[in-house]
Amino acid sequence: MTHYGAIEAGGTKFVLAVGDDQFNLLEKLSIPTRKPEETLEEVVAFFKEHPIDALGLGSFGPIDLNKDSETYGWITNTPKLAWQMFDVVGYLEKALKVPVIPTTDVNAACYGEYRFGVAKGKKSAVYYTVGTGIGAGAINQGQFISGLSHPEMGHMKVVPHPDDDFQGACPFHGNCLEGMASGPAIEKRTGKKGDQLSVDDPTWDFVSDYLAQAIYNTALMLDPEVIIFGGGVMKQTHVLNKVRTLVTQYMNGYKELPALTDYIKLASLNDNQGVLGCFALANDYLENKKVLESKVN
């Protein structure tokens, strides 16, 4: 039986998983993100205990996904200094002796929802994660939208709410989307984590406004069939209705969208969307390899 491996490499934790050829989750382990060698030593030990045939990697970034680049598979200009310019794909392939198929963590989650979740049957989808950071992955016709590397939609500029004097938490851009609406931004502006705030705290009005601006921009630029929210901040489910209302106001009748309860959705796979997306990436690689080998033979 074929076994797929998955790594959701996040800024605070790595989720490791093994699945079978029916995408059933067989093993799963969460470990803290530390320095590369410390973290990956534990990753390698897990997969040596649970052998796999191919490994899908959904990583925090930026990660170089340009196959023609000399640093393909490297984590590049990340705020996590110990991981800057680290060849994560090369390390794993050398240690595990299996192909590693990399993408971003949000691409992997988007692909999981596209294959198995609320975007199943759609031709296009965008997935935003709103948590320790904010990022987005986009799929059209089964392919990730990418160019030189991968989109960084979490760092789009947003217009400050007129009642919001917060300067932002992003070390690169200040008041970009991540700097204004991520978990650390909420904590920096209030001194509390999001799950400690009451539902009527004005912070949620600001956060919802910035997320609605992102959806407005995304709907106009990429025109996806569905936009999905995941991540810890979106566990505060009251935010979603605020976002939907504000998107309607921002669009102001210009672009006709589906019913927003169908168009703007929460992730549906019990926080396994990234793992399942990584399994699907590993499966795609092995299936494509079979096709190429059959043509040669």
C-alpha positions as CSV (number, residue, x, y, z in Angstrom):
1,M,0.0,0.0,0.0
2,T,1.2,3.5,-0.8
3,H,1.6,5.9,2.1
4,Y,1.7,9.7,1.8
5,G,3.5,12.0,4.2
6,A,2.4,15.5,5.1
7,I,4.2,18.4,6.9
8,E,2.4,21.5,7.8
9,A,5.3,23.7,8.7
10,G,4.0,26.7,10.6
11,G,5.7,29.5,12.5
12,T,4.8,28.0,15.9
13,K,4.3,24.3,15.2
14,F,5.0,21.6,12.7
15,V,2.1,19.1,12.1
16,L,3.4,15.7,10.8
17,A,1.0,13.1,9.3
18,V,0.9,9.9,7.4
19,G,-2.0,8.8,5.2
20,D,-2.9,5.8,3.1
21,D,-3.8,5.8,-0.6
22,Q,-7.5,6.5,0.3
23,F,-6.3,9.7,2.1
24,N,-7.2,8.2,5.5
25,L,-5.2,9.8,8.3
26,L,-3.1,7.1,10.0
27,E,-0.7,9.0,12.2
28,K,-0.4,12.6,13.3
29,L,2.0,14.5,15.5
30,S,2.4,18.1,16.4
31,I,5.8,19.5,17.5
32,P,6.9,23.0,18.3
33,T,8.9,25.0,15.7
34,R,12.4,25.5,16.9
35,K,15.7,26.0,15.1
36,P,15.8,24.1,11.8
37,E,18.1,21.3,12.9
38,E,16.2,20.7,16.2
39,T,12.8,20.7,14.5
40,L,13.8,18.6,11.5
41,E,15.6,16.0,13.5
42,E,12.3,15.2,15.2
43,V,10.5,15.3,11.8
44,V,12.9,12.8,10.3
45,A,12.6,10.5,13.3
46,F,8.8,10.5,12.9
47,F,8.8,9.6,9.2
48,K,11.5,6.9,9.7
49,E,9.2,5.3,12.2
50,H,6.3,5.7,9.8
51,P,7.7,5.1,6.2
52,I,6.2,7.0,3.3
53,D,6.5,7.0,-0.5
54,A,6.3,10.8,-1.1
55,L,6.0,13.8,1.1
56,G,3.9,16.9,0.6
57,L,5.3,20.0,2.4
58,G,3.1,23.1,3.1
59,S,5.6,25.6,4.6
60,F,5.5,29.0,6.1
61,G,7.4,31.3,3.9
62,P,8.5,33.0,1.8
63,I,9.6,29.7,0.2
64,D,11.2,29.5,-3.2
65,L,8.9,27.5,-5.5
66,N,10.5,28.4,-8.8
67,K,12.0,25.1,-10.1
68,D,14.5,26.9,-12.2
69,S,15.9,28.8,-9.2
70,E,19.2,27.8,-7.5
71,T,17.3,28.1,-4.2
72,Y,14.3,26.1,-5.1
73,G,12.8,24.6,-1.9
74,W,14.6,27.1,0.3
75,I,12.8,29.1,3.0
76,T,14.0,32.6,2.1
77,N,13.3,36.0,3.7
78,T,11.3,34.8,6.7
79,P,11.1,36.9,9.9
80,K,12.1,33.6,11.7
81,L,15.8,34.4,11.5
82,A,17.1,30.9,12.1
83,W,15.2,29.6,9.1
84,Q,16.4,32.3,6.6
85,M,17.9,30.8,3.5
86,F,17.4,27.3,4.7
87,D,17.2,24.4,2.2
88,V,14.3,22.6,3.8
89,V,13.4,20.5,0.8
90,G,17.0,19.4,0.2
91,Y,17.4,18.5,3.9
92,L,14.3,16.4,3.9
93,E,15.0,14.6,0.6
94,K,18.5,13.8,1.7
95,A,17.4,12.5,5.1
96,L,14.3,10.6,4.1
97,K,15.2,9.4,0.5
98,V,11.7,10.3,-0.8
99,P,10.5,13.0,-3.1
100,V,9.3,16.2,-1.3
101,I,6.7,18.3,-3.0
102,P,6.7,21.8,-1.6
103,T,4.2,24.6,-1.5
104,T,3.1,27.2,0.9
105,D,1.1,26.3,4.0
106,V,-1.9,28.3,2.7
107,N,-1.6,26.7,-0.7
108,A,-1.7,23.3,0.9
109,A,-4.8,24.2,2.9
110,C,-6.4,25.6,-0.2
111,Y,-5.7,22.4,-2.1
112,G,-7.2,20.3,0.8
113,E,-10.4,22.3,0.6
114,Y,-10.4,22.2,-3.2
115,R,-10.0,18.4,-3.2
116,F,-12.0,17.4,-0.2
117,G,-13.8,20.3,1.4
118,V,-16.1,23.3,0.7
119,A,-14.3,24.0,-2.7
120,K,-14.8,20.5,-4.0
121,G,-16.3,20.6,-7.4
122,K,-15.3,24.2,-7.9
123,K,-12.9,25.3,-10.7
124,S,-11.3,28.1,-8.5
125,A,-10.8,29.0,-4.9
126,V,-8.9,31.2,-2.6
127,Y,-8.0,30.3,1.0
128,Y,-7.0,32.8,3.6
129,T,-5.5,31.8,6.9
130,V,-5.8,34.4,9.7
131,G,-3.7,33.4,12.7
132,T,-0.1,33.9,13.7
133,G,0.2,35.5,10.3
134,I,-2.1,36.1,7.4
135,G,-1.5,34.4,4.0
136,A,-3.6,33.2,1.1
137,G,-3.4,30.5,-1.5
138,A,-5.2,30.5,-4.8
139,I,-6.2,27.8,-7.2
140,N,-7.6,28.0,-10.7
141,Q,-8.4,25.0,-12.9
142,G,-6.6,22.8,-10.5
143,Q,-3.3,24.8,-10.6
144,F,-1.9,27.0,-7.9
145,I,-1.7,30.7,-9.0
146,S,1.9,31.6,-9.0
147,G,4.6,33.5,-10.9
148,L,8.1,34.2,-9.8
149,S,7.3,32.3,-6.6
150,H,4.0,32.5,-4.8
151,P,1.4,35.2,-3.8
152,E,1.8,37.1,-0.6
153,M,-1.7,38.4,-0.2
154,G,-1.4,38.7,3.5
155,H,0.8,41.7,3.0
156,M,-1.6,43.7,0.8
157,K,-2.1,47.3,2.0
158,V,-5.4,48.1,3.6
159,V,-7.0,51.4,4.2
160,P,-7.0,52.2,8.0
161,H,-10.4,52.3,9.6
162,P,-11.2,56.0,10.5
163,D,-11.5,55.1,14.2
164,D,-8.4,52.9,14.3
165,D,-5.1,54.6,15.4
166,F,-3.1,51.3,15.5
167,Q,0.1,51.5,13.5
168,G,0.3,47.8,12.7
169,A,2.4,44.9,13.7
170,C,4.2,43.8,10.5
171,P,7.9,44.4,10.8
172,F,8.1,44.9,7.0
173,H,5.0,47.0,6.2
174,G,3.4,48.2,9.4
175,N,-0.3,48.5,8.5
176,C,-0.6,45.8,5.9
177,L,-3.4,43.2,6.2
178,E,-1.2,40.9,8.4
179,G,0.0,43.9,10.4
180,M,-3.6,44.9,11.2
181,A,-5.7,41.8,11.5
182,S,-3.5,38.8,12.5
183,G,-3.4,37.2,15.9
184,P,-0.2,39.1,17.0
185,A,-1.7,42.4,15.7
186,I,-4.8,41.8,17.9
187,E,-2.7,41.0,20.9
188,K,-0.4,44.0,20.3
189,R,-3.2,46.5,20.0
190,T,-5.3,45.1,23.0
191,G,-2.8,43.3,25.2
192,K,-5.1,40.2,24.9
193,K,-5.4,37.3,22.6
194,G,-8.4,37.2,20.4
195,D,-10.2,34.5,22.3
196,Q,-10.0,36.7,25.4
197,L,-11.9,39.5,23.8
198,S,-15.7,39.9,24.1
199,V,-17.7,39.7,20.9
200,D,-18.6,43.4,21.1
201,D,-15.0,44.6,21.5
202,P,-14.4,47.3,18.9
203,T,-11.3,45.5,17.8
204,W,-13.5,43.0,15.9
205,D,-15.0,45.9,13.9
206,F,-11.5,46.9,12.8
207,V,-10.3,43.3,12.0
208,S,-13.5,42.6,10.1
209,D,-13.1,45.7,8.1
210,Y,-9.5,44.8,7.0
211,L,-10.5,41.2,6.1
212,A,-13.5,42.6,4.1
213,Q,-11.1,44.8,2.2
214,A,-9.0,41.8,1.4
215,I,-12.1,39.9,0.1
216,Y,-13.2,42.8,-1.9
217,N,-9.8,43.1,-3.6
218,T,-9.6,39.3,-4.1
219,A,-13.0,39.1,-5.7
220,L,-12.1,41.9,-8.1
221,M,-8.6,40.7,-9.0
222,L,-8.9,36.9,-9.1
223,D,-12.7,36.3,-9.4
224,P,-12.7,32.9,-7.6
225,E,-15.8,30.8,-7.2
226,V,-15.4,30.6,-3.4
227,I,-13.2,32.3,-0.7
228,I,-12.4,30.3,2.4
229,F,-11.2,31.4,5.8
230,G,-9.2,29.3,8.2
231,G,-6.8,30.0,11.1
232,G,-7.1,30.7,14.8
233,V,-8.6,34.2,14.6
234,M,-11.5,32.9,12.5
235,K,-12.5,30.6,15.4
236,Q,-14.3,33.7,16.5
237,T,-17.1,32.8,14.1
238,H,-19.0,36.1,14.7
239,V,-16.3,37.8,12.6
240,L,-17.5,36.1,9.4
241,N,-20.9,37.8,9.4
242,K,-19.3,41.2,9.9
243,V,-17.0,40.5,7.0
244,R,-19.8,39.4,4.7
245,T,-21.8,42.6,5.5
246,L,-18.8,44.8,4.9
247,V,-18.0,43.1,1.6
248,T,-21.5,44.0,0.4
249,Q,-20.9,47.6,1.4
250,Y,-17.5,47.8,-0.3
251,M,-18.7,46.2,-3.5
252,N,-21.6,48.7,-3.6
253,G,-23.4,46.7,-6.3
254,Y,-20.5,46.9,-8.8
255,K,-19.8,43.2,-9.1
256,E,-22.5,40.5,-8.8
257,L,-21.4,37.8,-6.4
258,P,-23.1,34.6,-5.3
259,A,-25.0,34.6,-2.0
260,L,-22.2,35.5,0.5
261,T,-23.1,32.6,2.7
262,D,-22.0,30.4,-0.2
263,Y,-19.2,32.6,-1.5
264,I,-17.3,33.4,1.8
265,K,-17.0,30.2,3.8
266,L,-15.2,28.8,6.8
267,A,-12.8,25.9,6.4
268,S,-14.6,22.6,6.7
269,L,-12.0,19.9,7.4
270,N,-11.5,20.1,11.1
271,D,-8.1,21.7,10.8
272,N,-6.9,18.9,8.6
273,Q,-7.2,20.8,5.3
274,G,-3.4,21.4,5.2
275,V,-2.6,17.8,5.9
276,L,-5.0,16.5,3.3
277,G,-3.7,19.0,0.8
278,C,-0.2,17.7,1.4
279,F,-1.4,14.1,0.9
280,A,-3.0,15.2,-2.4
281,L,0.3,16.8,-3.5
282,A,2.2,13.6,-2.8
283,N,-0.5,11.6,-4.6
284,D,-0.4,13.9,-7.6
285,Y,3.4,13.5,-7.8
286,L,3.3,9.7,-7.7
287,E,0.4,9.4,-10.2
288,N,2.2,11.7,-12.6
289,K,5.3,9.7,-12.2
290,K,3.4,6.5,-13.1
291,V,2.0,8.2,-16.2
292,L,5.5,9.3,-17.4
293,E,7.0,5.9,-16.7
294,S,4.2,4.1,-18.7
295,K,4.9,6.4,-21.7
296,V,8.6,5.6,-21.5
297,N,7.9,1.8,-21.3
